[in-house]
Amino acid sequence: QVQLVESGGGLVQAGGSLRLSCAASERAFNMYVMAWFRQAPGKERDFVSALYSSDGNTNYAVSVKGRFTISRYSAKNTMYLQMNSLRPEDTGVYYCAAAEYLSRGSAYPSDYRYWGQGTQVTVSS
C-alpha cells in the first residue's frame, strides 16, 4: 500500500519560514523520485522540487531555488521541504508525490501516480 501524508502547513508572514513534512509508506519512500508540487486557487498544479532516491539528486523550480530545500530522512520514511524567505506568491496547497518512473520529467504532475492529500500554506504580506 502506498501512503503519503503531508503536514506542517500554516499561516506565516512574508519573510518567514515553514517546514513541510511528507510521511511516506516504505514503498512510496523507496520509489524512483519523490516531489513537492503546489496549487494556488484557480491555477494549475506547479512543480516545486524533486528528490531522486537512488542518488539524492535534487531539482527546484526557478521561483524557489535558493529559498527552499528538499531533503529526506530514511529512518522515518519522511521527506521534508524547508521553506525560507516566504513570499505571498508561495501561497497554495502543497502536495507530496511519488513516482516509480518518469515519462516526461520530474516537473510534470502527470508523471506521478501517488499523491498526498495536501497541506495549506498561506503567506501574508
Order of alpha helices (4+ residues) and beta strands (2+ residues): beta-beta-beta-alpha-beta-beta-beta-beta-beta-beta-beta-beta
